[in-house]
Amino acid sequence: MEYTKLNSGYNMPILGYGVYKVDPVRTEELVSQALKNGYRLIDTAQYYRNEEGVGKAINNSGVPRSEIFLTTKLAPNGGYNETKDSIDKSLRALNQDYIDLLLIHWPGSDYLGMWKAMEEAVESGKVRSIGLSNFYGKEFDNIVNNAHIMPAVDQNETHVFRQQFEIQDSISKFDTKLEAWSPLTANPANVMNNSTLKNLSDKYQKSVAQIMLRSLIQREIIAIPKTTHEDRMIENIDIFDFSLTDEDMNEIKQLDKDVSLFGWL
């Protein structure tokens, strides 16, 4: 596994396992598989309703807690006071003493109040790093202009068809890392038939998914692919034994359409 150093001083695995739309009934099983197969970054959220299963898998894994990097995201259902309670709610659901990375899932009506409560959670030791998800433009600027702690991460839709060069460049001024949700896109069938990606797949004898993930981590973008199949889980993490050339990366760059596949900004 490779790591990236956050502005909070902590090292974060550059590849992890995401549990969006993972059935709460299967979450413990699948996260356990991920940890068994070498994943050390697990990404969940209150909105996913599967924090409890994530926590159980971590606690029963046999992997030292210090080796696991746990991310969860707060639903923006209030401001300062509500967020203080919300953080404690996630800690109870996860059954953890601390959260490695806590994100605001999307901008709500009082995200500045949320951020203040999150900063206090860092100071109290409940949270180690804090960041954002789905924050762009003025919302991101409002955070950094009022923050005492800069966002460690901004998690946004990032993949071969939306490569987010401008966002990555703008947040890097604050030493904020870009993290990719949906790094394998929303339409696997369409991607798997892309000629550029298929040619690179043949060249390296790696799957199209592995090519896509490798292109992200070579740009120092954290990625959290989700799958419910253990064989694909194993495939997705097997990307640290090859590198794409500058020419390869430029070919992939030409696929960028800078348009959301999900209707986001």
Beta strands, then each sheet from edge to edge (+ up, - down):
strand 1: 3-5
strand 2: 11-13
strand 3: 17-18
strand 4: 41-43
strand 5: 69-74
strand 6: 99-104
strand 7: 127-133
strand 8: 153-157
strand 9: 177-181
strand 10: 222-223
sheet 1: 1+ 2-
sheet 2: 3+ 4+ 5+ 6+ 7+ 8+ 9+ 10+
end
